[in-house]
Amino acid sequence: MEIKEFYQTADREYWLEQIQKSDWEAGQFLYQLLKTGKAKEFLGETTRVYLLTDDKKLVAFCTLSEDDDVRDSGLGPWIGFVYTYPEYRGHRYIKNLLDYAYQTAKSDGAKYIYISTGHTGLYEKYRYSFHTMMKDMNGDDSRIYRIEVK
């Protein structure tokens, strides 16, 4: 398994097609943002898109960005668009991407990293703790988790 950064890969079109194959609405939204070149406009100029790959198969992906679906919160950076393809679920492969994003945020000088989600019990196993409830860009309640960067 290897972690690639979407913006630094030579074969972006191939990986973009793989992201498009996700069966998740937010994955399709990320695909559209990347396809139209608007990801950094929406998520922030420092946005990184991490791809966990198994040769030419996309196992999982996530972003590390200034913003997420909770807008104008004053919090950040955010890990978002966390997705693992169905055939790879149950093995905690996403931990590789979360750890990689953590190390990047640490190098960038972040004090905390945040995740906005509707899930309970998913990110706790990766040392994230519930922080607060906030409204997402659609006006829905979102659970905000965070981890201290040490």
Phi and psi in degrees as GROMACS dihedral restraints (atoms count N, CA, C in turn):
[ dihedral_restraints ]
;  ai    aj    ak    al  type     phi  dphi    fc
    3     4     5     6     1  -140.0    20    10
    4     5     6     7     1   144.2    20    10
    6     7     8     9     1  -101.3    20    10
    7     8     9    10     1   128.1    20    10
    9    10    11    12     1  -117.6    20    10
   10    11    12    13     1   151.4    20    10
   12    13    14    15     1  -103.7    20    10
   13    14    15    16     1   119.9    20    10
   15    16    17    18     1   -48.7    20    10
   16    17    18    19     1   -48.0    20    10
   18    19    20    21     1   -70.2    20    10
   19    20    21    22     1   -13.7    20    10
   21    22    23    24     1  -104.1    20    10
   22    23    24    25     1     1.1    20    10
   24    25    26    27     1   -87.1    20    10
   25    26    27    28     1   146.6    20    10
   27    28    29    30     1   -77.3    20    10
   28    29    30    31     1   -24.9    20    10
   30    31    32    33     1  -108.2    20    10
   31    32    33    34     1    53.1    20    10
   33    34    35    36     1   -57.6    20    10
   34    35    36    37     1   -40.8    20    10
   36    37    38    39     1   -60.3    20    10
   37    38    39    40     1   -40.8    20    10
   39    40    41    42     1   -61.8    20    10
   40    41    42    43     1   -48.2    20    10
   42    43    44    45     1   -69.4    20    10
   43    44    45    46     1   -31.7    20    10
   45    46    47    48     1   -61.9    20    10
   46    47    48    49     1   -42.0    20    10
   48    49    50    51     1   -61.6    20    10
   49    50    51    52     1   -35.8    20    10
   51    52    53    54     1   -70.2    20    10
   52    53    54    55     1   -39.7    20    10
   54    55    56    57     1   -61.4    20    10
   55    56    57    58     1   -39.5    20    10
   57    58    59    60     1   -60.3    20    10
   58    59    60    61     1   -24.5    20    10
   60    61    62    63     1   -77.1    20    10
   61    62    63    64     1    -4.6    20    10
   63    64    65    66     1   -66.9    20    10
   64    65    66    67     1   146.9    20    10
   66    67    68    69     1   -97.6    20    10
   67    68    69    70     1    27.2    20    10
   69    70    71    72     1  -120.8    20    10
   70    71    72    73     1   134.1    20    10
   72    73    74    75     1   -56.7    20    10
   73    74    75    76     1   -43.0    20    10
   75    76    77    78     1   -67.3    20    10
   76    77    78    79     1   -32.8    20    10
   78    79    80    81     1   -63.6    20    10
   79    80    81    82     1   -38.2    20    10
   81    82    83    84     1   -68.2    20    10
   82    83    84    85     1   -35.6    20    10
   84    85    86    87     1   -64.5    20    10
   85    86    87    88     1   -44.9    20    10
   87    88    89    90     1   -60.7    20    10
   88    89    90    91     1   -43.6    20    10
   90    91    92    93     1   -54.4    20    10
   91    92    93    94     1   -47.9    20    10
   93    94    95    96     1   -63.1    20    10
   94    95    96    97     1   -41.8    20    10
   96    97    98    99     1   -60.6    20    10
   97    98    99   100     1   -43.3    20    10
   99   100   101   102     1   -70.6    20    10
  100   101   102   103     1   -43.5    20    10
  102   103   104   105     1   -60.8    20    10
  103   104   105   106     1   -40.8    20    10
  105   106   107   108     1   -89.4    20    10
  106   107   108   109     1    -0.9    20    10
  108   109   110   111     1    73.7    20    10
  109   110   111   112     1    21.7    20    10
  111   112   113   114     1  -106.5    20    10
  112   113   114   115     1     6.0    20    10
  114   115   116   117     1   -61.3    20    10
  115   116   117   118     1   -45.9    20    10
  117   118   119   120     1   -71.6    20    10
  118   119   120   121     1   -29.0    20    10
  120   121   122   123     1   -66.5    20    10
  121   122   123   124     1   -40.6    20    10
  123   124   125   126     1   -80.6    20    10
  124   125   126   127     1   -41.4    20    10
  126   127   128   129     1  -101.8    20    10
  127   128   129   130     1   -16.6    20    10
  129   130   131   132     1   118.1    20    10
  130   131   132   133     1   150.3    20    10
  132   133   134   135     1   -63.5    20    10
  133   134   135   136     1   -25.1    20    10
  135   136   137   138     1   -89.6    20    10
  136   137   138   139     1     9.0    20    10
  138   139   140   141     1   -54.7    20    10
  139   140   141   142     1   134.4    20    10
  141   142   143   144     1  -122.5    20    10
  142   143   144   145     1   140.9    20    10
  144   145   146   147     1  -117.0    20    10
  145   146   147   148     1   112.9    20    10
  147   148   149   150     1   -96.1    20    10
  148   149   150   151     1   135.4    20    10
  150   151   152   153     1  -120.4    20    10
  151   152   153   154     1   123.3    20    10
  153   154   155   156     1   -94.2    20    10
  154   155   156   157     1   117.6    20    10
  156   157   158   159     1  -118.1    20    10
  157   158   159   160     1   152.2    20    10
  159   160   161   162     1  -124.2    20    10
  160   161   162   163     1    90.8    20    10
  162   163   164   165     1    60.6    20    10
  163   164   165   166     1  -115.8    20    10
  165   166   167   168     1  -100.7    20    10
  166   167   168   169     1    14.3    20    10
  168   169   170   171     1  -102.9    20    10
  169   170   171   172     1   137.4    20    10
  171   172   173   174     1   -89.5    20    10
  172   173   174   175     1   118.9    20    10
  174   175   176   177     1   -88.3    20    10
  175   176   177   178     1   -46.0    20    10
  177   178   179   180     1  -160.5    20    10
  178   179   180   181     1   163.2    20    10
  180   181   182   183     1  -149.5    20    10
  181   182   183   184     1   161.9    20    10
  183   184   185   186     1  -162.6    20    10
  184   185   186   187     1   168.5    20    10
  186   187   188   189     1  -117.4    20    10
  187   188   189   190     1   157.0    20    10
  189   190   191   192     1  -127.0    20    10
  190   191   192   193     1   116.9    20    10
  192   193   194   195     1  -149.4    20    10
  193   194   195   196     1   169.0    20    10
  195   196   197   198     1   -72.2    20    10
  196   197   198   199     1   -33.5    20    10
  198   199   200   201     1  -128.3    20    10
  199   200   201   202     1   167.0    20    10
  201   202   203   204     1  -148.3    20    10
  202   203   204   205     1  -152.4    20    10
  204   205   206   207     1   -77.3    20    10
  205   206   207   208     1    -9.2    20    10
  207   208   209   210     1   -96.3    20    10
  208   209   210   211     1   110.0    20    10
  210   211   212   213     1   -92.9    20    10
  211   212   213   214     1   148.8    20    10
  213   214   215   216     1    52.0    20    10
  214   215   216   217     1    42.1    20    10
  216   217   218   219     1   -88.7    20    10
  217   218   219   220     1   -19.7    20    10
  219   220   221   222     1    78.9    20    10
  220   221   222   223     1     0.5    20    10
  222   223   224   225     1   -99.0    20    10
  223   224   225   226     1   164.4    20    10
  225   226   227   228     1   153.5    20    10
  226   227   228   229     1   166.3    20    10
  228   229   230   231     1   -75.0    20    10
  229   230   231   232     1   167.1    20    10
  231   232   233   234     1  -116.4    20    10
  232   233   234   235     1   138.7    20    10
  234   235   236   237     1   -96.7    20    10
  235   236   237   238     1   128.2    20    10
  237   238   239   240     1  -141.2    20    10
  238   239   240   241     1   176.8    20    10
  240   241   242   243     1    51.1    20    10
  241   242   243   244     1    42.8    20    10
  243   244   245   246     1   -77.8    20    10
  244   245   246   247     1   117.8    20    10
  246   247   248   249     1  -146.9    20    10
  247   248   249   250     1   136.6    20    10
  249   250   251   252     1  -121.4    20    10
  250   251   252   253     1   132.6    20    10
  252   253   254   255     1   -65.1    20    10
  253   254   255   256     1   143.7    20    10
  255   256   257   258     1   -49.9    20    10
  256   257   258   259     1   -41.5    20    10
  258   259   260   261     1   -68.9    20    10
  259   260   261   262     1   -11.0    20    10
  261   262   263   264     1  -109.7    20    10
  262   263   264   265     1    -0.2    20    10
  264   265   266   267     1   -69.9    20    10
  265   266   267   268     1   155.7    20    10
  267   268   269   270     1    90.3    20    10
  268   269   270   271     1     1.5    20    10
  270   271   272   273     1  -115.2    20    10
  271   272   273   274     1     3.2    20    10
  273   274   275   276     1    57.4    20    10
  274   275   276   277     1    35.0    20    10
  276   277   278   279     1   -62.9    20    10
  277   278   279   280     1   -27.7    20    10
  279   280   281   282     1   -61.5    20    10
  280   281   282   283     1   -23.0    20    10
  282   283   284   285     1   -55.6    20    10
  283   284   285   286     1   -36.7    20    10
  285   286   287   288     1   -59.5    20    10
  286   287   288   289     1   -43.8    20    10
  288   289   290   291     1   -71.9    20    10
  289   290   291   292     1   -41.1    20    10
  291   292   293   294     1   -61.9    20    10
  292   293   294   295     1   -42.2    20    10
  294   295   296   297     1   -65.0    20    10
  295   296   297   298     1   -40.2    20    10
  297   298   299   300     1   -65.1    20    10
  298   299   300   301     1   -44.4    20    10
  300   301   302   303     1   -63.5    20    10
  301   302   303   304     1   -38.8    20    10
  303   304   305   306     1   -59.5    20    10
  304   305   306   307     1   -48.1    20    10
  306   307   308   309     1   -62.6    20    10
  307   308   309   310     1   -38.7    20    10
  309   310   311   312     1   -65.0    20    10
  310   311   312   313     1   -46.9    20    10
  312   313   314   315     1   -61.7    20    10
  313   314   315   316     1   -38.0    20    10
  315   316   317   318     1   -62.8    20    10
  316   317   318   319     1   -46.0    20    10
  318   319   320   321     1   -61.6    20    10
  319   320   321   322     1   -32.2    20    10
  321   322   323   324     1   -79.1    20    10
  322   323   324   325     1    -6.7    20    10
  324   325   326   327     1    88.4    20    10
  325   326   327   328     1    18.0    20    10
  327   328   329   330     1   -68.5    20    10
  328   329   330   331     1   145.9    20    10
  330   331   332   333     1   -91.5    20    10
  331   332   333   334     1   -37.8    20    10
  333   334   335   336     1  -136.9    20    10
  334   335   336   337     1   159.2    20    10
  336   337   338   339     1  -123.7    20    10
  337   338   339   340     1   139.8    20    10
  339   340   341   342     1  -117.5    20    10
  340   341   342   343     1   150.7    20    10
  342   343   344   345     1  -134.7    20    10
  343   344   345   346     1   131.5    20    10
  345   346   347   348     1  -104.1    20    10
  346   347   348   349     1   128.0    20    10
  348   349   350   351     1  -155.6    20    10
  349   350   351   352     1   161.4    20    10
  351   352   353   354     1   -97.4    20    10
  352   353   354   355     1    -5.6    20    10
  354   355   356   357     1   -84.4    20    10
  355   356   357   358     1   146.5    20    10
  357   358   359   360     1  -118.9    20    10
  358   359   360   361     1   134.1    20    10
  360   361   362   363     1    89.9    20    10
  361   362   363   364     1    -0.6    20    10
  363   364   365   366     1   -88.3    20    10
  364   365   366   367     1   -49.6    20    10
  366   367   368   369     1   -89.1    20    10
  367   368   369   370     1   -15.6    20    10
  369   370   371   372     1   -59.4    20    10
  370   371   372   373     1   -35.3    20    10
  372   373   374   375     1   -70.6    20    10
  373   374   375   376     1    -9.1    20    10
  375   376   377   378     1  -109.3    20    10
  376   377   378   379     1    20.9    20    10
  378   379   380   381     1    77.6    20    10
  379   380   381   382     1    11.4    20    10
  381   382   383   384     1   -84.8    20    10
  382   383   384   385     1   145.7    20    10
  384   385   386   387     1  -124.5    20    10
  385   386   387   388     1   151.4    20    10
  387   388   389   390     1   -61.6    20    10
  388   389   390   391     1   133.7    20    10
  390   391   392   393     1  -110.6    20    10
  391   392   393   394     1   -52.9    20    10
  393   394   395   396     1  -168.9    20    10
  394   395   396   397     1   172.7    20    10
  396   397   398   399     1  -104.0    20    10
  397   398   399   400     1   139.9    20    10
  399   400   401   402     1  -142.4    20    10
  400   401   402   403     1   165.0    20    10
  402   403   404   405     1   -89.6    20    10
  403   404   405   406     1   136.1    20    10
  405   406   407   408     1   -85.1    20    10
  406   407   408   409     1  -177.4    20    10
  408   409   410   411     1   -65.6    20    10
  409   410   411   412     1   -16.0    20    10
  411   412   413   414     1   -94.6    20    10
  412   413   414   415     1     0.2    20    10
  414   415   416   417     1    85.9    20    10
  415   416   417   418     1     6.9    20    10
  417   418   419   420     1   -87.9    20    10
  418   419   420   421     1   152.3    20    10
  420   421   422   423     1   -67.4    20    10
  421   422   423   424     1   138.4    20    10
  423   424   425   426     1  -133.4    20    10
  424   425   426   427     1   136.1    20    10
  426   427   428   429     1   -80.9    20    10
  427   428   429   430     1   128.7    20    10
  429   430   431   432     1  -106.4    20    10
  430   431   432   433     1   121.6    20    10
  432   433   434   435     1  -108.6    20    10
  433   434   435   436     1   155.1    20    10
  435   436   437   438     1  -147.8    20    10
  436   437   438   439     1   160.5    20    10
  438   439   440   441     1  -133.9    20    10
  439   440   441   442     1   138.0    20    10
  441   442   443   444     1   -77.4    20    10
  442   443   444   445     1   136.6    20    10
  444   445   446   447     1   -95.1    20    10
  445   446   447   448     1   118.2    20    10
